[in-house]
């Protein structure tokens, strides 16, 4: 089980500062999540358009095309970057929850 949240600050000014910090973190996390979702949406749309154009212009081969190791590594790097962005967004959300619990 996770440790219990810290006790809220006794000082009202400290509580207001903590609430302001939590709000800033929450806003930053929301903006980062929006940017990641928007970027992913645009990338998906672009890839779908490129694939549709490719299918219209290129005749299929009888043998599948081999993908180079460097292309595989590029795709794996892009996937890893997307996972890092997702983890960061999740961590920001968890941090906001902890601060919000502490403030009350």
C-alpha positions as CSV (number, residue, x, y, z in Angstrom):
1,X,0.0,0.0,0.0
2,X,1.2,3.5,-0.7
3,X,2.1,5.7,2.3
4,X,-0.7,7.9,3.7
5,X,-0.8,11.4,2.3
6,X,1.1,14.0,4.4
7,X,-0.8,16.1,6.9
8,X,-2.2,19.4,5.5
9,X,-0.1,22.4,6.4
10,X,-1.4,24.3,9.5
11,X,-0.5,27.6,8.0
12,X,-3.3,29.0,5.7
13,X,-0.8,30.8,3.6
14,X,1.2,27.6,3.1
15,X,-2.1,25.8,2.1
16,X,-2.8,28.5,-0.5
17,X,0.7,28.2,-1.9
18,X,0.4,24.4,-2.0
19,X,-3.0,24.8,-3.8
20,X,-1.5,27.2,-6.3
21,X,1.4,24.8,-7.0
22,X,-1.0,21.9,-7.4
23,X,-3.1,24.0,-9.8
24,X,0.0,24.9,-11.8
25,X,1.1,21.2,-12.0
26,X,-2.4,20.1,-13.0
27,X,-2.5,22.8,-15.7
28,X,0.9,21.8,-17.0
29,X,0.0,18.2,-17.0
30,X,-3.3,18.8,-18.8
31,X,-1.5,20.9,-21.5
32,X,1.2,18.2,-21.9
33,X,-1.4,15.5,-22.3
34,X,-3.3,17.6,-24.8
35,X,-0.2,18.2,-26.8
36,X,0.7,14.5,-26.8
37,X,-2.9,13.5,-27.9
38,X,-3.0,16.2,-30.5
39,X,0.4,15.2,-31.9
40,X,-0.6,11.6,-31.9
41,X,-3.8,12.4,-33.7
42,X,-2.1,14.4,-36.4
43,X,0.6,11.8,-36.8
44,X,-2.1,9.1,-37.2
45,X,-4.0,11.1,-39.7
46,X,-0.9,11.8,-41.7
47,X,0.1,8.1,-41.7
48,X,-3.4,7.1,-42.8
49,X,-3.4,9.5,-45.7
50,X,0.1,8.4,-46.7
51,X,-0.9,4.8,-46.6
52,X,-4.1,5.4,-48.7
53,X,-2.0,7.3,-51.3
54,X,0.6,4.6,-51.3
55,X,-2.0,1.8,-51.8
56,X,-3.5,3.8,-54.8
57,X,-0.1,4.4,-56.5
58,X,1.9,1.2,-55.8
59,X,1.2,-2.3,-57.1
60,X,1.6,-5.0,-54.5
61,X,4.7,-7.3,-54.8
62,X,4.5,-11.0,-54.9
63,X,7.2,-11.1,-52.1
64,X,7.0,-9.0,-48.9
65,X,9.5,-6.3,-48.7
66,X,12.2,-6.7,-46.0
67,X,12.4,-3.9,-43.4
68,X,15.9,-2.8,-42.5
69,X,17.1,-3.0,-39.0
70,X,17.5,0.8,-38.9
71,X,13.8,1.2,-39.8
72,X,12.8,-1.2,-37.0
73,X,15.0,0.7,-34.6
74,X,13.4,4.0,-35.6
75,X,9.9,2.6,-35.1
76,X,10.9,1.2,-31.7
77,X,12.4,4.6,-30.7
78,X,9.1,6.3,-31.6
79,X,7.1,3.8,-29.6
80,X,9.4,4.3,-26.6
81,X,9.1,8.1,-26.8
82,X,5.3,7.7,-26.9
83,X,5.4,5.5,-23.8
84,X,7.6,8.0,-22.0
85,X,5.2,10.8,-22.7
86,X,2.3,8.6,-21.4
87,X,4.2,7.7,-18.3
88,X,5.1,11.4,-17.7
89,X,1.4,12.4,-18.0
90,X,0.4,9.6,-15.6
91,X,3.1,10.7,-13.1
92,X,1.9,14.3,-13.2
93,X,-1.6,13.2,-12.5
94,X,-0.4,11.1,-9.5
95,X,1.6,14.1,-8.2
96,X,-1.4,16.4,-8.5
97,X,-3.6,13.8,-6.6
98,X,-1.0,13.7,-3.8
99,X,-0.8,17.5,-3.5
100,X,-4.6,17.8,-3.7
101,X,-5.0,15.3,-0.9
102,X,-2.4,17.1,1.2
103,X,-4.2,20.5,0.7
104,X,-7.6,19.1,1.3
